Amino acid sequence: MWGLVPLFWPLLKPAGAVEILAHRMTWSLVFVAAALAFVRRWAWAGELIRQPRRLALVTVAAAVITVNWGVYIWSVNTGHVVEASLGYFINPLVTIAMGVLLLKERLRPVQWAAVGVGFAAVIVLTLGYGRPPWISLTLAFSFATYGLVKKKVDLGGVESLAAETAIQFLPAVGYLVWLSTQGDLTFASEGPGHMALLAATGIVTALPLVCFGAAAIRVPLSTLGLLQYLAPVFQFLLGILYFHEAMPAERWAGFALVWLALTLLTADAWRSARRSRVAGLSVPTVEKPAASAAVDA
């Protein structure tokens, strides 16, 4: 679903990217609130309101994902699907770089090599585009920041989206009301089909996230990480085969470097996971005295 979403945003024209974004924020809250009402899961909201620090982090997450959504919608509807897909290809590299710079994490040599290859790819693509690939970089950095903040908030996927869209709701509705007063709102002027498509932005946003949350507790994390590469792969193929975007040689070279970096990261992750499993199996189980077990606990 995430990989095929570039096919959806052009259907919403003549609505502009900001109007689509406002509808996405508004209808996402409606959809998620209905889902939470159905399962009667509201206890987290009261706890969140009583924790100002977590609430501030949710506000930051809402602001960052607003930038991410807006740039992505604009890039798809203005013919930059391939460059948008690049943002999600380089997102793991940006996440690793942020871990080093902000969290002081230590990288293994292969991870350093992958980050270096990714940096070289950005340079090659900058030369190819005649400018930095700012769409890709904005999407990658905004989504990596979003992931970092969400890690600290520690809320479930549906609950987190509900909290974020609740913060986005009033500004989004306010913008739509302002558009209406200017006579530029397309929601009521393009027919019931257009209205239904704009309302469906909530489902398009929330349903993949709900499926992802369900998969996360059923599928091994290593497999889940690999599956997430499918979304930018589909987006890249759509950009070339369906939207017929240009891919000169220097862009192929840049993308090839990005894919090399991701191959290095994936191979290193698999090797590390395998070593951990082997080490876990090789450690003999020793029954400890009760006092020692209590100290460990």
N, C-alpha and C positions, 0 to 999 in steps of 0.2 A: 504493500500500500504506500509506504513512504517512497519507494522507487518510482511508482507510477503517478505520484501526485502532480508532477509538471503538466500532465494532460488535463488536470482539473482547473488550474488557475486561469488559463486563457478563456475558459467557458464563461467566466464572470465578467468579461468585457461587455459593455463599455465602462464598467466600474473601474476607477483608478486603483493603484496599488494600496494607497492609504485607506480608501473606503473599504476595500476587501479586507485589509488588516483589521479595521475597526469591527467589521462584521465577524471576522474570525474570533476576535477576543470576546465579543458579546455572546455569540451563539455557542462558543465553547463552554462558557460558564453555564448557560442554560442546559446544555446536554449533560455536563458533568454533575450539575446539581440534581438533575432528574435521576441520574444513575446512583448518586449517593442517597437520595431520598428512597429509592427502591430498596437498597440494601440496609437502610437505616444506620448509616455510619457517619455520625456527626461529632462524636466525643472529642476527636482531635482538634476541632475548630476552637472550642473553648480553651483547651490547653495552649494552642498557638497564640491566641489573643492575650493570654496571661504571661507570655514570654516575649518581651519587647525585642530581645536580640534576634531570636528566630524569626520574628515578624519582619524585622528590618532586612534580614537575609532573604526572606521570601520577596520583599519589595525589590531588592536588587535583582533577584532571579527574574521577576516579572519584567523589569526594565530591560534586562539583557536579552531575554527571549523575544521581547517586542521588536528590538532591533533586528534580531535574527530572522523572525518571521517576515518583517517588512522588507528587508533586503532580498530575501529569497523570492517573495511574491513579485517584487519589482523586476528582479533579474530574469525570472521565467517569462514574464509578460513583455519583456523588452528584448528577447532573443539572446539571453546569456545563460542558457541551461547548462552548457558544458562547463563554463567557468563556475557556475554554482555547484555542480557536482564535484569539481576540484576542491571546493571548500570542505566537503565532507570526507574526501580522500585524505586531505592533510590534517584533518581534525585530530587524529591520534597523535601525530607528531607535535602539534601545538600543545596538546594536553600533557605530553611528556616534558616539553620545554617549560611549561608553567609549573609542573611538579618540581623541576630542578630549581627554577628561579624563585618560586614563592614558598614551596614546602621543603626546600633543601634536600630533595630526594637524590639518592645516588644512582647513577645509571651504570648498567653493564656495558662493556665495550661495543657490543653489537647495537645496543640502543643508541649510543653516541654516534656510531656510523650511520644509523638510520636517520637521525636528526640532521647530520651533516649532509647526507644525500638529499633530504627534503629541502634544506636551505639552498642547495645548489639548484634544485628544481625550480624554486621560486625565482632565482636569478635568471635561469634560462627562460622561464615564462615571462618575466618582466621584459627581457629583450625581445621576445616574440610578440608580445602585445604592444610593445612601445610604451608601456606604463606598468606599474605594479599591478598584479591581479587583485585589486582591492576588494572586489566582490567575494572572491574565494577567501581572502584573508579576514574580511569582516565576518563572514559566516563561520569560519574556523575558530577565530578568537572568541566570538560571542558565544558559540555553542560550548567551547571548552570552559569559558568562564561560568556559563550556566551549569555545566556539570560539576564544577568545583564548588559553587555555592550550594547546589542541591545536595552534595555530599555532606556539607556542614549542617544543612537544615534537617536532614534525615526524616523526610516524610515519604509516604507511599506515592506511587506515580499518579493515581487519580486524585488523591487528597492534595498533592502538591499543585497539580494543574488547577484544581478548584480554587486554592488559595491565590495562586498567581492571577488567574482570570478574574477573581473577585477584585483584586487590586486594579486590574486593567479595565474593569467594566465601566466605571463612571467616566473616565477620560474617553473611552471608545464611544459610549452613548452620546456624550457631550459633543464629540466631533461629528457624529451622524446627524444630530439635531442641528448643528451649525451648517452642515452641508445642505440640509433640507431648507433652512432659511435662505440659503444662497441660490436655491433652485438647482443644485448640482447633484442631489442624491438620486441614484439610479434605482434604489430598492423598489420604489412604488411606480416607477415610470417605464419599466421595461417588460411588464407583464408578469403573470404568476409564475412562469417557469424560471425567470430570472430571480424572483423573490425566493423560490424554493432552493435554487442553487446557492444563493448567498446564505440562507439559513443552514444549508448542508455543510458550510465551512466548519461548524461546530463538530459534526460527526467526522468529517475528514481529519480534523485535528485530534479528537479524543479517541476515536476507535483504534487507530494503530497503537496509541500509547497504552490503551487497556490491554490489547493483545500482547504488547511487549511485556507489560507487567505480569501477565499470565504465563508467558513463555519463560520469564526470568526465574520462576520457581520450579520449572519443569525440565529445562534444558541446561546442560552443563555450561558453565560460564565461558569456557574456551570456544565451544560451538557457537554460543550466542555472539561472541565477539566477531567470529568469522562471518556469521549471517548478517551482521550489520554492514558489511562491505557490499551486500547486494543492493542496498538503496542507491549509493552513488554510482554503482555499475549500471543499474537500470537508467538512472538519470543521464549518465554519459551516453549510453546507447540511444536514448530518446533524442538527446541533443543532436547527435550525428545523423541518425537514420530517419527520424520523424520530423524534427525541426530543421534539418539540413544546415546546421551551423558549420562554418568553415573550420578546418583543422589543418593548417599549414605544418610543414615539417618541424619547425621549432616548437610548436605546441605538442606534437607527438613526442618530441624529445623530452620536454618538461614533464608530461604525464608519465612517460616511461621511467623517469627518475623517481617520481612519486611512487609508482607501483613497485619499483625496486626497494625503496625505503620501507614500504608496507610489507613486502615479502620478508625483508630482514627482521622487522618487528614481529611478524607472525611466527616465523621460524624460531626466533629467540624465545617467544612466549611459550610455544609448544615444548621446546627443549627444557625450559625452566619448570614448567608444570610436570613434565615427565620425571625430572630429577626429584621433585618434591614428592611425587607418588612413590618412586622407588625408595627414597630415604624413609618415608613413612612406613613402608612395608618391611624395611630391613631393621627397624628399631625393635628390639625384643620387648615384650610386655612384662613388666616387673611389678608385682603386687607390693604396694608401699604400706608402711605402718600408718595407722589412722592419724597420728599427729602430723606426719609428713604430708599426707593427703590434704589435711585441713589447711596447712600452711600454703600449699599449692593453690587450693581453692580461694 
